Amino acid sequence: MPRRPFVAGNWKMNKTSSEAHQYVTEFVGLVNEITSVDIVLCPPYTSLARLNEDLADENVKLGAQDAFWEDSGAFTSCISAGMLSAEKIPYCIVGHSERRGRFGKLEIPETTVGYFGETDESVNLKLKALARAGITAILCVGETLAEREAGNTDSVIENQLNAALDGLGDDALKSLIIAYEPVWAIGTGKTCDTPEAERVCGFIRQVLADATSPHLAMGCRILYGGSVKPSNAQDLFSQENIDGGLVGGASLIATDFAEIVKAAV
Ligand code: PGA
């Protein structure tokens, strides 16, 4: 089943809204002829409103980097899925490794990543909240270096996926995008080698098929993320089970990110 390529830039905590505005002014000109790829930018919350105006008539869409699971209330600093949908933000990342761990189940070492204690349970609640709000989730899964070295890559990913998907309705499952992001490859310059990235993305598709249906799994877009750059994007994106990328550092430079998007055409 042909799947439409999907490439998202995760800006993390980078760029003021005026820097973001400057970036998209350049970026849209570099990618405006690309019609065969879903192109998404995930800036900090502070830039979403301005970029939504900038991108109103463009082929570049917006995503948030996280959303809380409650609809409203006394949750200082949080943004709800409903607030994002009121701003017409179509996508949201959930369960990024920089948000998982430390106080949560994954016990990612303090020196690696994981600042916010996101757990499999909170990821699941957030996916359900996004589904209620009609926002497409980009669910991140991936193993730490210690988990890989212990030979636990597949079981870690299977557990993350099954916990995340628990109780999700059909519509949420049908639109879900999954990003395989090996923690040890994020922001390190170390890319997972292509055959292994393809193997794990194929494994994710199999777990999804077992949890839902083969048909749904065949239609799901599975991305690779972790030190994607212009020089390795084409090789990664040409794999059977890799439908695009979630790109951190290289998405901060408009020309680099445009090259990565072109590699998915
Ligand atoms: P990176 O980040 O491309 O800088 O490795 C990827 C991500 O964290 O989504």
Residues whose N, C-alpha, C, O or C-beta is under 5 A from the ligand:
A	BS01	PGA	N10 A185 I186 G187 T188 G225 G226 S227 V228 L246 V247 G248 G249 A250
